Amino acid sequence: MKRLTLGGVVAAVGCALALGVFAAGLFVFGAWHDEWSGHNADIAYSNEWCNVAVIPIAGEIVPYGAIEGEVNADDVVASLRMAEAHADVKAILLRIDSGGGSPVASETIADAIKSSSLPIVALIREIGTSGAYLVASAADTIFASEYSDVGSIGVTMSYLENVTQNEQNGLDFVSLSSARFKDYGNPNSTLTKEERTLIERDLAIYHDVFVKEVAENRNLPLEDVKRIADGSSMPGALALENKLVDFLGGQGDTRAWFAEQLGIASEDVVFCE
C-alpha cells in the first residue's frame, strides 16, 4: 500500500519534529508509569483519592480494532491489570452497558476477571446480555438495575442473504473454492440444507460452552441454566429470581458490598472516576 510521506528538502525539519515527538512520548510514558506504579497515586483519577476502580464496558465487545461504540477486550484487560497494580485500588467495579459481541473477546475479559486478585462487582445498568452477561457472570457478585435487560444466553450466526437483490441487479455469484463447504455462509449464495446443518451443529457446540461457563461462574446447577438459556433476556427483577444477578440497585448500592469486603466504612468507599 502506498503512503504519502514528507521528505527531501524538509528532512531536517522532519528530524527535529521527530526528536520533539520522541521527547514528548517519553514524558507521557513517564507520567503514565508513575501514575499506575503508585508514585502519583493521588492523581490517578479525577478525584484526589479513591480505592474502587470503575471500568466501563459500554458497547459491542470486539477482539481488536474498536471504534466508537465498541469495547476492545484487550483494553479492558489492560485496565484491569493497571487497577490491580495501583497501590490505592482495593476493588473493581465493572459498569456494564452492552448487548454482547464476540464470544472470544467476551471470554477473554471473563477470564481476566476470574484471575484478578481484587474483589470485583459487575453492575448491569441498561443492558447486560449475551457476551456482556458472560463477562458479568465472572465477577464476584452482580448488581443490576430493576430497569435493566439481562441474560440472552445463546449464540447467533444470522446474516442477511443478498441473492435476490444480486439477481435483480444482474449480478451472479461465482464460487471458486478448493473444498465443498469453503464458501458456506456466504451471503451472496443460497444456504443449502447441508450448509445449514453444519452451522446449526456449530451453534449447538458454542451454546453448550456458553451455558457451562455461566453455570460454573455463577455456581448454579447446569440444568437450571439450560432451562433459561433460550436466548431471551429478562428484566433485572426476573434475573434476580433466576439467580442470574445477586442484587438489584445502582452504583451507590454497591458501596455496602465493597465496604464489607474491604473491612471499611461505607463512607470510605471512593469510586475512581
Steps between C-alpha positions, in 0.01 A plus 500: 500500500639841402542762768534875457817614681693825550869493408771659293538869580309464829714217633669720760168637619363146513795389711444782748131424519576133555730583791230722649237229468739246654566725798130564547438127480753435776330758720155349446629149565675616817182664627298187421755273669515716813123520518443126483804394700366686803749790496226743404211312661325820604458612137408166347140610451297818489428485873790552739496149644297185436506129572246339261592516132206544261545330163224561245397231252267694273425391144569199284784282629763439232838320500696781333478830313218656701333809359253734670222297660715187535703347784843353429551192719875560530437856618271374776755240607770770507276719716447210740872438528578868553238522773654197670844661484383827654597527866176661619250297298351220711203393287349538152155594372415390145230735371322308225283644223545246222299258292802274455711434193783264417491179706879477511540866601238457771673186627833684503360764734322240714824302545686816604229576756519152648878520532492837675622524858252780581129478593297580189138609463320503165232767483252451217333831433305523173591163350724203571414226256669226298880545513465790742312273739780244467735777611274592792465139609875483563486771770478421871149646514254665262279802558238597242252781457136404526465655155788300355491234229691189609592159362441402138714191549552368150695553179406608150654488153208657317570713196326681214493304174562707186405246232167653389639854500802388299274335243295818467823691441619252239778362717601132507699345783788285372627253758864397463597285796736214566257325734127431496406714798767771473247763389217398734335790676590739220211753484521505122401135460193309615558295814452129429347248738841341558659838571227591748560170679869588539424843643237368740746232613753769587240719668399211727864451605551870572171514688597212727834668580321826584252326730776304674710812560206693647410207725859474626545876543173539689532170690161390369379151402555446128136400450378826655701703250393278209138564593529875451762496222253545216655822373241722665587779741314613810457802730725534802237375746445181302875455463526518879228237533692274262829565685664665201571802722547536875355842581285771346631854506740753358857605563420654836352171615829319439670712764388282794626184327840654438516629859435152635756339272766759581420523870444876493212739555266566208596866493863396446414328171605748232444421132781584256328709235 
